[in-house]
Amino acid sequence: MSSNFVYRSVWPTDLFAARALITKVFLRKEPLTSHVRLTEGGFHSIYDQLLGSLDYKTSIVALPKQATPVNSIDHDILACLVTAPLDAPIDESKIDRTAIPLLGLVNDLDVWFKENVLQPRSIPESRVLHVAMGATRDDYHGKGLLGELMSQWLKEANDGRWDMAVAECTSPISRHLLKNRLGWTEGKVLKFDTFEVNGERPFKGLEGEAALVYKELPG
């Protein structure tokens, strides 16, 4: 089935469609975002800052083979993967209040990663590729697109710029793919229900876990 699709690095002309797809998937399908009633503006307050440090080479899109090679229109992007250096700056003063719990969860996992993995190995954050977000259109689930995106990502990531890659998995699907199928190492795991930020439990009553996973890359 995957032979019906093309996987390539993202182009500037893809950005609007990729943003629209990721926004739609995260707000409608992600239990974390619906639990805290994350708004579109709240999600964009994180995503748009990340976009400023986007790594075009290792951010990957899936397109139908018949898509024009020159440009991509909104419905052409079937799935996408967004990456950036781990040291990409995020101005927390510009984060919408509805996005604070989600950012807090990611930060908690990342602090563990930096203290327990990067610092003992003397790896700078600038040499770590953050696989930040991924999304697949509803009508293309189950067609192997995410696995193929990751295969293309690995080809592009093995370019000598990175010592390691890291991702925070809030979906059991991505966690299973990265950990069990692709051999990433699992680090800290947080239960949604008991996670605390600023003295509160924003995901209280929500089942599931977030897991930090990482992978060494040829430097």
GUNUMAR-460093 format. One record per residue (C-alpha): residue in one letter; x, y, z. Coordinates in pm, 1 decimal. Example, Ala and Ser with C-alpha at 12.3 -4.5 7.8 and 13.67 -1.06 7.14 Angstrom:
<rs>
+------+----------+----------+----------+
| resn |        u |        v |        w |
+------+----------+----------+----------+
|    A |   1230.0 |   -450.0 |    780.0 |
|    S |   1367.0 |   -106.0 |    714.0 |
+------+----------+----------+----------+
</rs>
This chain:
<rs>
+------+----------+----------+----------+
| resn |        u |        v |        w |
+------+----------+----------+----------+
|    M |      0.0 |      0.0 |      0.0 |
|    S |    284.6 |    241.2 |     82.9 |
|    S |    399.3 |    224.9 |   -282.7 |
|    N |    103.7 |    449.8 |   -364.6 |
|    F |    267.5 |    735.8 |   -175.7 |
|    V |    571.1 |    960.7 |   -195.4 |
|    Y |    770.8 |   1056.2 |    115.0 |
|    R |    999.2 |   1358.4 |    109.0 |
|    S |   1140.4 |   1643.0 |    315.0 |
|    V |    903.7 |   1931.4 |    376.4 |
|    W |    908.6 |   2237.6 |    149.2 |
|    P |    809.2 |   2592.3 |    249.3 |
|    T |    500.0 |   2552.2 |     29.7 |
|    D |    389.0 |   2260.4 |    251.3 |
|    L |    380.8 |   2456.1 |    574.8 |
|    F |     23.1 |   2585.1 |    564.0 |
|    A |   -126.0 |   2244.5 |    482.6 |
|    A |     93.2 |   2065.0 |    736.5 |
|    R |     -7.8 |   2312.3 |   1007.7 |
|    A |   -375.5 |   2264.9 |    924.0 |
|    L |   -348.2 |   1884.7 |    934.7 |
|    I |   -156.4 |   1872.1 |   1262.6 |
|    T |   -392.3 |   2123.2 |   1424.2 |
|    K |   -698.6 |   1924.3 |   1318.4 |
|    V |   -559.6 |   1592.5 |   1440.5 |
|    F |   -428.9 |   1721.8 |   1773.5 |
|    L |   -743.4 |   1911.8 |   1865.0 |
|    R |   -990.1 |   1641.7 |   1756.9 |
|    K |   -806.1 |   1317.0 |   1826.0 |
|    E |   -558.9 |   1379.5 |   2107.6 |
|    P |   -714.1 |   1296.1 |   2449.0 |
|    L |   -478.1 |   1535.4 |   2629.1 |
|    T |   -587.6 |   1838.4 |   2431.4 |
|    S |   -958.9 |   1768.8 |   2459.9 |
|    H |   -926.3 |   1700.8 |   2834.2 |
|    V |   -786.9 |   2048.7 |   2902.7 |
|    R |  -1002.7 |   2208.9 |   2629.8 |
|    L |   -699.5 |   2327.2 |   2437.0 |
|    T |   -802.6 |   2594.7 |   2188.8 |
|    E |   -673.9 |   2632.6 |   1835.1 |
|    G |   -498.9 |   2951.4 |   1940.8 |
|    G |   -346.7 |   2770.8 |   2236.3 |
|    F |   -209.8 |   2496.4 |   2015.7 |
|    H |    -71.2 |   2748.4 |   1768.9 |
|    S |    102.5 |   2935.2 |   2052.2 |
|    I |    331.2 |   2630.5 |   2080.4 |
|    Y |    336.9 |   2511.1 |   1720.4 |
|    D |    415.9 |   2845.5 |   1561.1 |
|    Q |    715.5 |   2898.5 |   1788.5 |
|    L |    841.3 |   2552.7 |   1697.1 |
|    L |    794.1 |   2638.8 |   1331.7 |
|    G |   1054.4 |   2912.3 |   1363.0 |
|    S |   1320.4 |   2645.3 |   1426.3 |
|    L |   1181.6 |   2378.6 |   1192.1 |
|    D |   1440.0 |   2142.9 |   1045.4 |
|    Y |   1321.8 |   2118.4 |    685.9 |
|    K |   1541.5 |   1824.2 |    590.1 |
|    T |   1414.5 |   1589.0 |    860.7 |
|    S |   1053.1 |   1709.3 |    866.4 |
|    I |    874.3 |   1469.3 |    633.3 |
|    V |    544.8 |   1470.8 |    441.8 |
|    A |    354.8 |   1187.3 |    274.0 |
|    L |    183.8 |   1266.1 |    -55.5 |
|    P |    -12.9 |   1064.5 |   -310.7 |
|    K |    204.4 |    971.1 |   -607.3 |
|    Q |     -9.2 |   1176.5 |   -842.6 |
|    A |     54.3 |   1498.2 |   -644.7 |
|    T |    223.2 |   1768.8 |   -847.2 |
|    P |    602.2 |   1769.8 |   -793.9 |
|    V |    611.7 |   2149.2 |   -796.3 |
|    N |    365.2 |   2239.7 |   -526.8 |
|    S |    132.0 |   2089.2 |   -267.6 |
|    I |   -224.6 |   2198.0 |   -216.1 |
|    D |   -405.4 |   2148.1 |    110.2 |
|    H |   -554.4 |   1804.9 |     42.8 |
|    D |   -229.0 |   1658.3 |    -94.7 |
|    I |    -56.7 |   1610.7 |    242.6 |
|    L |   -176.7 |   1281.3 |    385.3 |
|    A |     61.3 |   1262.6 |    682.0 |
|    C |    349.8 |   1463.9 |    817.0 |
|    L |    627.2 |   1465.9 |   1073.9 |
|    V |    764.1 |   1788.7 |   1225.1 |
|    T |   1114.5 |   1810.3 |   1372.3 |
|    A |   1339.4 |   2077.6 |   1522.1 |
|    P |   1660.6 |   2093.8 |   1726.4 |
|    L |   1599.2 |   2021.4 |   2094.4 |
|    D |   1745.2 |   2360.5 |   2183.5 |
|    A |   1483.1 |   2543.5 |   1975.6 |
|    P |   1375.3 |   2844.6 |   2184.9 |
|    I |   1024.0 |   2853.1 |   2330.0 |
|    D |    910.9 |   3177.4 |   2492.4 |
|    E |    678.0 |   3052.8 |   2765.3 |
|    S |    542.8 |   3404.2 |   2820.9 |
|    K |    377.3 |   3374.4 |   2478.3 |
|    I |    213.8 |   3038.4 |   2548.2 |
|    D |   -165.2 |   3046.5 |   2576.5 |
|    R |   -294.2 |   2940.1 |   2918.2 |
|    T |   -483.7 |   2645.1 |   2767.2 |
|    A |   -153.2 |   2503.9 |   2638.5 |
|    I |     39.7 |   2528.6 |   2967.5 |
|    P |    -49.2 |   2175.2 |   3090.2 |
|    L |     68.0 |   2019.1 |   2763.5 |
|    L |    389.9 |   2219.0 |   2762.4 |
|    G |    445.9 |   2128.0 |   3128.0 |
|    L |    414.9 |   1757.8 |   3049.8 |
|    V |    668.7 |   1781.9 |   2767.2 |
|    N |    906.5 |   1987.9 |   2980.4 |
|    D |    891.3 |   1734.2 |   3264.4 |
|    L |    993.3 |   1453.7 |   3029.5 |
|    D |   1263.4 |   1664.2 |   2865.9 |
|    V |   1422.7 |   1760.9 |   3198.1 |
|    W |   1462.7 |   1392.4 |   3281.3 |
|    F |   1615.2 |   1329.0 |   2937.9 |
|    K |   1865.3 |   1611.7 |   2966.9 |
|    E |   1973.7 |   1518.1 |   3320.2 |
|    N |   1986.6 |   1140.1 |   3277.0 |
|    V |   2085.4 |   1089.9 |   2914.0 |
|    L |   2245.3 |   1399.4 |   2762.0 |
|    Q |   2452.9 |   1534.1 |   3051.4 |
|    P |   2622.5 |   1201.2 |   3142.2 |
|    R |   2721.7 |   1163.5 |   2775.5 |
|    S |   2818.8 |   1529.4 |   2728.8 |
|    I |   2582.3 |   1564.8 |   2432.7 |
|    P |   2474.0 |   1925.8 |   2367.9 |
|    E |   2105.6 |   1992.3 |   2303.9 |
|    S |   2197.2 |   2141.2 |   1966.7 |
|    R |   2303.4 |   1791.4 |   1855.5 |
|    V |   1967.7 |   1635.4 |   1946.9 |
|    L |   1684.3 |   1620.9 |   1694.7 |
|    H |   1340.6 |   1662.0 |   1849.0 |
|    V |   1070.5 |   1463.2 |   1669.9 |
|    A |    803.7 |   1698.9 |   1793.5 |
|    M |    474.0 |   1620.0 |   1622.0 |
|    G |    319.4 |   1389.2 |   1367.5 |
|    A |    -24.5 |   1349.5 |   1215.5 |
|    T |   -209.4 |   1133.0 |    962.9 |
|    R |   -535.2 |   1214.4 |    788.5 |
|    D |   -827.4 |   1013.5 |    926.2 |
|    D |   -897.8 |    836.7 |    597.0 |
|    Y |   -536.7 |    717.7 |    567.9 |
|    H |   -493.8 |    551.5 |    905.7 |
|    G |   -386.4 |    189.2 |    888.3 |
|    K |   -199.5 |    227.7 |    559.6 |
|    G |    150.3 |    229.7 |    709.3 |
|    L |    219.6 |    597.3 |    649.4 |
|    L |    367.6 |    669.2 |    992.5 |
|    G |    616.9 |    385.5 |    964.1 |
|    E |    722.2 |    501.7 |    617.2 |
|    L |    752.5 |    860.4 |    739.5 |
|    M |    992.1 |    738.8 |   1007.0 |
|    S |   1193.5 |    539.4 |    752.9 |
|    Q |   1236.9 |    847.5 |    535.1 |
|    W |   1310.8 |   1054.5 |    845.8 |
|    L |   1593.3 |    818.7 |    943.2 |
|    K |   1751.4 |    847.5 |    598.1 |
|    E |   1748.6 |   1225.8 |    625.0 |
|    A |   1858.6 |   1234.7 |    990.8 |
|    N |   2172.9 |   1026.8 |    931.9 |
|    D |   2359.6 |   1325.0 |    789.2 |
|    G |   2618.2 |   1385.7 |   1062.4 |
|    R |   2438.8 |   1676.9 |   1227.7 |
|    W |   2278.8 |   1479.0 |   1508.8 |
|    D |   2400.0 |   1252.1 |   1788.9 |
|    M |   2056.2 |   1155.7 |   1913.7 |
|    A |   1683.3 |   1193.2 |   1850.5 |
|    V |   1408.5 |   1227.2 |   2109.0 |
|    A |   1028.8 |   1217.8 |   2109.1 |
|    E |    752.3 |   1248.1 |   2366.9 |
|    C |    483.2 |    990.9 |   2288.1 |
|    T |    134.3 |   1067.3 |   2415.0 |
|    S |    -27.6 |    816.3 |   2180.1 |
|    P |      6.1 |    439.6 |   2235.6 |
|    I |     34.7 |    398.4 |   1857.2 |
|    S |    344.8 |    615.7 |   1819.8 |
|    R |    490.9 |    471.6 |   2139.8 |
|    H |    452.2 |    115.6 |   2011.9 |
|    L |    598.7 |    205.5 |   1672.2 |
|    L |    905.9 |    381.9 |   1805.9 |
|    K |    978.1 |    153.6 |   2101.2 |
|    N |    873.4 |   -191.5 |   1984.4 |
|    R |    908.4 |   -177.0 |   1606.6 |
|    L |   1189.1 |     73.1 |   1553.4 |
|    G |   1393.5 |     -0.2 |   1865.8 |
|    W |   1398.4 |    339.0 |   2036.1 |
|    T |   1491.1 |    335.8 |   2405.8 |
|    E |   1215.7 |    427.5 |   2649.5 |
|    G |   1304.0 |    662.6 |   2932.4 |
|    K |   1070.8 |    839.7 |   3171.8 |
|    V |    700.4 |    754.1 |   3170.2 |
|    L |    431.1 |    978.3 |   3319.8 |
|    K |     74.5 |    880.4 |   3400.7 |
|    F |   -167.3 |   1146.2 |   3280.7 |
|    D |   -391.1 |   1119.2 |   3585.7 |
|    T |   -119.0 |   1185.8 |   3845.0 |
|    F |     90.1 |   1440.9 |   3653.8 |
|    E |    119.0 |   1775.0 |   3835.6 |
|    V |    213.2 |   2119.3 |   3709.2 |
|    N |    193.9 |   2439.5 |   3913.4 |
|    G |     39.5 |   2241.6 |   4199.5 |
|    E |   -249.8 |   2112.6 |   3989.2 |
|    R |   -340.2 |   1786.2 |   3814.6 |
|    P |   -464.4 |   1909.5 |   3475.5 |
|    F |   -523.7 |   1558.1 |   3338.7 |
|    K |   -691.7 |   1415.6 |   3648.8 |
|    G |   -921.7 |   1127.9 |   3555.3 |
|    L |   -757.9 |   1072.5 |   3216.5 |
|    E |   -623.2 |    723.2 |   3156.4 |
|    G |   -299.2 |    664.9 |   2970.2 |
|    E |     65.5 |    760.7 |   2979.0 |
|    A |    321.7 |    982.4 |   2811.5 |
|    A |    658.5 |    823.6 |   2741.8 |
|    L |    988.9 |    977.3 |   2643.5 |
|    V |   1179.7 |    770.7 |   2387.3 |
|    Y |   1518.8 |    835.5 |   2232.5 |
|    K |   1752.6 |    693.7 |   1971.8 |
|    E |   2123.9 |    731.9 |   1906.5 |
|    L |   2218.3 |    856.3 |   1560.1 |
|    P |   2551.7 |    841.4 |   1377.1 |
|    G |   2727.0 |   1168.0 |   1463.3 |
+------+----------+----------+----------+
</rs>
